[in-house]
Amino acid sequence: MSIYDVRSQTTGITSNVKRIMEEKKISIVALSNETKLSTKIIERARTSKIKLCKLETLAIIAKGLNVKIVDLFNE
């Protein structure tokens, strides 16, 4: 099984980053400044592309939002 097979089978993951940011009234730019991640990375994490994020990146976003990593997505 290749990584491409795994990616194609990983369809049920949805991002909660956008919702959490809206609840906490945190903008993309503000979270970028807090985490030192690029706005592009944060924008990707707010979409279905979150399934391609590294665990380290998710940990940084979670810390910046003051939530657990598992809170960032649903499977």
N, C-alpha and C positions, 0 to 999 in steps of 0.2 A: 504494500500500500504506500502510495506516495503522498507528499504534502498536498498535492493538488486534489487527490481523492478525499482527503480529510476535509479540506476547505469546501469542496463541493457538497459534502455531507453535513457540514456545520451550518445549518440554515435557520435554526430557531433562536439565535441570539439577537436580542434587541437591546439597544442602548437606553439607559436611564439618565445619561449625563445631561442631556438638554433639559429634561424635566427637573432634575435636581438643581441645575444652575438657575432655572426660572424660579423655583421655590425659594432659593437663597438669594435671588436677585443679583447674581454674579454674571457679568458679561464675559464674553470670550477674551477680550483684551485684559480684563481684570484677572481672570484665572491664568492667563498666559504670564502676566507679570508676577503673580503669586508663585507659580510653579516653575517659571523659567522655561516652559515648553513653548514651542511656536504656536501661533494661532491656528496654523494649518493642522497640526496634530490634534488640537482640541476640537476643531471643526470635524475632523474625521471620527473622533471618539464619540461625537454627538449623533453619529449615523450608524448604519449597519456595518460600517468599516471598523467598528470597535473590536470585532472578532479578529482583526489583524494586528491589534495593538499588543505590544510586549507587556508582560506582567509588570515589569519595572515602570513602564509608562502609566499603566492603570494605577499602580501604587502611588505615583506622584500626583495624578489627578485626584484620586481618593483623598489623599492627605490635604491637597489644596481645597477640596470641598468639605473636609472634615467628616467623611463618611468611610465605611468599610469598602474594600474593593468589590465585594460581592454585591453591594448596593448599586454599582454602576451598570449592571446589566441583568437581564432575565434570560433564562434559557427555555 
